[in-house]
Amino acid sequence: MSFLLFFMLMPQIISDSVNLTEDLSTFKTNKKIPAVIEQNVLKALSFYPELKETAINFVFKKNIKKSVMQAQPVFTTLIKGREDRVYQINISSLFKLTHAAIPIHQIPDSIMIGWIGHELGHIMDFENRSNIGIVTFGFRYVFSEEYVRKAERVADTYAVNHGLGKYIVETKRFILDHTELPQAYKDKIARLYLSPDDIVEQVLKLEEKLEKK
């Protein structure tokens, strides 16, 4: 299915999940967000009302091995009760290209929203796991590429089901079609994550499901 057909067929499902007049600051509860990306982060959070009270820190890092963003629990909070759990989304401060690097906040807003939206999908997945289950997840994620593929597709699915389909497709297209991104990174995204066409199919199925209600 073509990218153009997706936008022809999906006028409603890709629209924002919150009223455009709603004050995004209501999604700042228990969040630590760098000011330079605050609006995009809050926009992504607005698609996940379940995470409105969840403690999440968004942290710039100089280097995240083989990644641009990375969602994880704050390990020390896993020895406490589930209600005390804190998450952290690490964000590479630089968007590294083959021959250059730019500050991450300079990428297009829709791409940042899609990227953050995917990472929040991981947090939704973590929220449905026990503390022991999260530790087990971490070990399997490190040692099994097949498990990584499964986990990344689960995160994409959470994002799509929460109305972020348009942003996820744009983010994947931005990565896969970017001539200045290292080919090894693009190959990794193509291998482990849902493709743009897969996302389109998911969104269409979600729309059909909603129409039947």
C-alpha positions as CSV (number, residue, x, y, z in Angstrom):
1,M,0.0,0.0,0.0
2,S,1.4,3.4,-0.9
3,F,2.3,6.1,1.5
4,L,-0.1,8.5,-0.4
5,L,-3.0,6.1,-0.1
6,F,-2.5,6.0,3.6
7,F,-3.2,9.7,3.9
8,M,-6.1,9.5,1.5
9,L,-7.8,6.8,3.6
10,M,-6.9,8.0,7.1
11,P,-8.4,11.5,7.7
12,Q,-9.6,10.7,11.2
13,I,-7.5,8.0,12.8
14,I,-4.3,10.0,12.5
15,S,-5.8,13.1,14.1
16,D,-4.7,14.0,17.6
17,S,-6.2,12.1,20.4
18,V,-6.8,15.2,22.5
19,N,-8.7,18.3,21.9
20,L,-6.4,20.8,20.2
21,T,-7.4,23.5,22.7
22,E,-6.4,21.3,25.7
23,D,-3.5,22.8,27.7
24,L,-0.6,20.4,27.2
25,S,0.9,21.5,30.5
26,T,-1.6,19.1,32.2
27,F,0.7,16.3,31.0
28,K,3.7,17.6,32.9
29,T,2.8,15.9,36.1
30,N,5.7,13.8,37.5
31,K,7.8,14.5,34.3
32,K,11.2,16.0,34.0
33,I,11.6,17.4,30.4
34,P,14.4,19.6,28.9
35,A,12.8,22.9,27.9
36,V,14.0,22.7,24.3
37,I,11.9,19.7,23.5
38,E,9.1,20.2,26.0
39,Q,6.3,20.9,23.6
40,N,7.0,17.9,21.4
41,V,7.3,15.6,24.4
42,L,4.0,16.9,25.9
43,K,2.4,16.4,22.5
44,A,3.5,12.8,22.4
45,L,2.4,12.3,26.1
46,S,-1.0,13.7,25.2
47,F,-1.7,10.5,23.3
48,Y,-1.1,8.4,26.4
49,P,-3.6,9.5,29.1
50,E,-2.7,6.3,31.1
51,L,0.7,7.8,31.6
52,K,-0.5,11.2,32.9
53,E,0.6,10.5,36.5
54,T,3.5,8.2,35.7
55,A,7.0,9.4,36.7
56,I,9.1,9.8,33.6
57,N,12.5,11.6,33.2
58,F,13.5,12.7,29.7
59,V,17.3,13.0,29.7
60,F,19.8,14.2,27.1
61,K,22.8,11.9,26.7
62,K,26.0,12.6,24.7
63,N,26.1,9.0,23.5
64,I,23.6,6.2,23.4
65,K,25.1,3.1,22.0
66,K,23.6,2.2,18.6
67,S,20.4,4.2,19.4
68,V,18.9,7.6,19.2
69,M,16.4,7.1,22.1
70,Q,16.1,4.5,24.8
71,A,13.3,3.9,27.3
72,Q,14.1,2.1,30.5
73,P,13.0,1.9,34.1
74,V,15.2,3.6,36.7
75,F,16.7,0.4,38.1
76,T,16.8,1.5,41.8
77,T,13.0,2.0,41.7
78,L,12.4,-1.6,40.8
79,I,13.2,-2.6,44.4
80,K,10.2,-0.6,45.5
81,G,6.5,-1.1,44.9
82,R,5.0,-0.7,41.4
83,E,3.5,2.7,42.4
84,D,7.0,4.1,43.1
85,R,8.4,3.0,39.7
86,V,10.2,5.7,37.7
87,Y,11.1,5.5,34.0
88,Q,13.7,7.3,32.0
89,I,13.9,8.1,28.3
90,N,17.4,8.7,27.2
91,I,17.7,11.0,24.2
92,S,20.9,11.4,22.2
93,S,21.8,15.1,22.3
94,L,23.1,14.9,18.8
95,F,21.5,13.4,15.7
96,K,24.5,11.8,14.1
97,L,24.7,11.7,10.3
98,T,27.3,10.1,8.1
99,H,29.4,13.3,7.7
100,A,28.0,15.6,10.3
101,A,25.8,15.9,13.4
102,I,23.0,18.2,14.4
103,P,21.3,18.9,17.8
104,I,18.5,16.4,18.2
105,H,16.0,19.2,18.8
106,Q,16.5,20.5,15.3
107,I,14.9,17.5,13.6
108,P,11.3,18.1,12.4
109,D,8.7,18.3,15.2
110,S,6.6,15.5,13.8
111,I,9.6,13.2,13.7
112,M,10.4,14.0,17.4
113,I,6.8,13.4,18.4
114,G,6.8,10.0,16.6
115,W,10.1,9.0,18.1
116,I,9.0,9.9,21.6
117,G,5.7,8.2,20.9
118,H,7.4,5.0,20.1
119,E,9.5,5.1,23.4
120,L,6.3,5.8,25.4
121,G,5.0,2.6,23.8
122,H,7.8,0.8,25.6
123,I,6.8,2.4,28.8
124,M,3.2,1.2,28.3
125,D,4.6,-2.3,27.8
126,F,6.7,-2.0,31.0
127,E,3.6,-0.8,32.9
128,N,2.0,-4.1,32.2
129,R,4.9,-6.1,33.7
130,S,6.0,-6.8,37.2
131,N,9.3,-5.6,38.5
132,I,10.7,-9.1,38.0
133,G,9.2,-9.2,34.6
134,I,11.0,-6.0,33.7
135,V,14.3,-7.4,34.8
136,T,13.7,-10.5,32.7
137,F,12.8,-8.3,29.8
138,G,16.1,-6.5,30.1
139,F,18.2,-9.6,30.0
140,R,16.3,-11.1,27.0
141,Y,16.5,-7.7,25.2
142,V,20.3,-7.7,25.5
143,F,20.9,-11.3,24.4
144,S,18.2,-12.1,21.8
145,E,17.7,-10.1,18.6
146,E,14.4,-12.0,18.0
147,Y,13.2,-10.6,21.4
148,V,14.3,-7.1,20.4
149,R,12.3,-7.4,17.2
150,K,9.2,-8.5,19.2
151,A,9.7,-5.7,21.8
152,E,10.1,-3.0,19.2
153,R,7.0,-4.1,17.3
154,V,5.0,-4.2,20.5
155,A,6.1,-0.5,21.2
156,D,5.1,0.5,17.6
157,T,1.7,-1.2,18.1
158,Y,1.0,0.6,21.3
159,A,1.8,3.9,19.6
160,V,-0.5,3.1,16.6
161,N,-3.3,2.0,18.9
162,H,-3.0,5.4,20.8
163,G,-3.5,7.4,17.6
164,L,0.2,8.1,16.7
165,G,0.1,6.2,13.4
166,K,0.8,9.3,11.2
167,Y,3.8,10.3,13.3
168,I,5.3,6.7,13.5
169,V,5.1,6.4,9.7
170,E,6.7,9.8,9.2
171,T,9.5,8.9,11.6
172,K,10.2,5.6,9.9
173,R,10.2,7.3,6.5
174,F,12.5,10.0,7.8
175,I,15.0,7.3,9.0
176,L,14.8,4.9,6.1
177,D,14.9,7.6,3.3
178,H,17.5,9.8,4.9
179,T,20.6,9.8,2.7
180,E,22.9,11.0,5.4
181,L,22.1,8.4,8.0
182,P,24.5,5.5,8.3
183,Q,23.3,2.5,6.3
184,A,24.0,0.1,9.2
185,Y,21.5,2.0,11.3
186,K,18.9,2.1,8.6
187,D,19.4,-1.7,8.1
188,K,18.8,-2.2,11.8
189,I,15.6,-0.2,11.7
190,A,14.3,-2.2,8.6
191,R,15.2,-5.5,10.2
192,L,13.9,-5.0,13.8
193,Y,10.9,-2.6,13.5
194,L,7.6,-2.6,11.7
195,S,7.9,-1.1,8.2
196,P,5.9,2.0,7.2
197,D,3.5,-0.3,5.2
198,D,3.0,-2.5,8.3
199,I,2.1,0.6,10.3
200,V,-0.4,1.7,7.6
201,E,-2.0,-1.8,7.7
202,Q,-2.3,-1.6,11.5
203,V,-3.9,1.8,11.3
204,L,-6.4,0.7,8.7
205,K,-7.4,-2.3,10.8
206,L,-7.8,-0.1,13.8
207,E,-10.1,2.3,11.8
208,E,-12.2,-0.6,10.6
209,K,-12.5,-1.9,14.2
210,L,-13.6,1.5,15.5
211,E,-16.2,1.8,12.7
212,K,-17.8,-1.4,13.7
213,K,-18.3,-0.2,17.3
